[in-house]
Amino acid sequence: MSDNGKGIEPERLQEIQNDLEQPQIQDHGSLGLKNVQERLRILYGNEYGLTIDSTLHVGTTATVRVPLQ
């Protein structure tokens, strides 16, 4: 899913990406995303889950990767 909104500040985007990769570390306000990430990885394995990419003033893309069944 993508949008053409204001995007995410690079520092904040890095915090979100770190939280998604290492859910056991301190939460930086992305608890909902971390919960979804954890559930996807429990169901499908560590190679699946969420990725968030964003460019400031351009937009944000959230990708959910799950196996084709």
C-alpha positions in Angstrom: 0.0 0.0 0.0 1.4 3.4 -0.9 0.3 7.0 -0.4 1.5 10.4 -1.7 1.4 12.1 1.7 4.1 14.0 3.5 6.3 11.0 4.1 8.3 10.2 7.2 11.3 12.0 8.6 14.4 9.9 7.9 15.2 9.6 11.7 11.7 8.4 12.5 11.7 6.0 9.6 14.9 4.5 10.9 13.3 4.0 14.4 10.3 2.3 12.8 12.5 0.0 10.7 14.7 -0.8 13.7 11.6 -1.6 15.8 10.3 -4.0 13.1 13.6 -5.8 12.8 14.2 -6.1 16.6 10.8 -6.2 18.3 12.3 -6.9 21.7 14.0 -3.5 22.0 12.5 -0.3 23.2 9.2 0.8 21.6 9.4 4.2 19.7 5.6 4.5 19.3 5.2 1.8 16.7 3.6 -0.8 18.9 0.8 -1.7 16.4 3.3 -2.3 13.6 5.5 -4.4 15.9 2.5 -6.5 16.9 1.6 -7.1 13.2 5.2 -7.9 12.4 5.4 -10.4 15.3 2.2 -12.2 14.3 3.3 -12.5 10.7 6.6 -13.9 11.7 5.0 -16.4 14.1 2.6 -17.6 11.4 5.0 -17.6 8.4 8.6 -17.3 9.6 11.2 -14.6 9.9 11.6 -14.1 6.2 8.1 -12.7 6.0 6.5 -9.6 7.5 6.3 -5.8 7.1 8.6 -3.3 5.5 8.1 0.4 5.5 9.7 2.8 3.0 9.2 6.5 2.8 10.6 9.6 1.1 9.9 12.9 2.8 7.4 15.1 0.8 6.8 12.2 -1.6 5.0 9.4 0.3 5.2 6.1 2.2 4.9 2.5 1.1 4.0 -0.3 3.5 4.6 -3.8 2.2 3.3 -7.0 3.8 5.2 -10.1 2.7 3.5 -13.5 3.2 4.0 -16.8 1.4 1.8 -17.6 -1.7 -0.4 -20.5 -0.7 
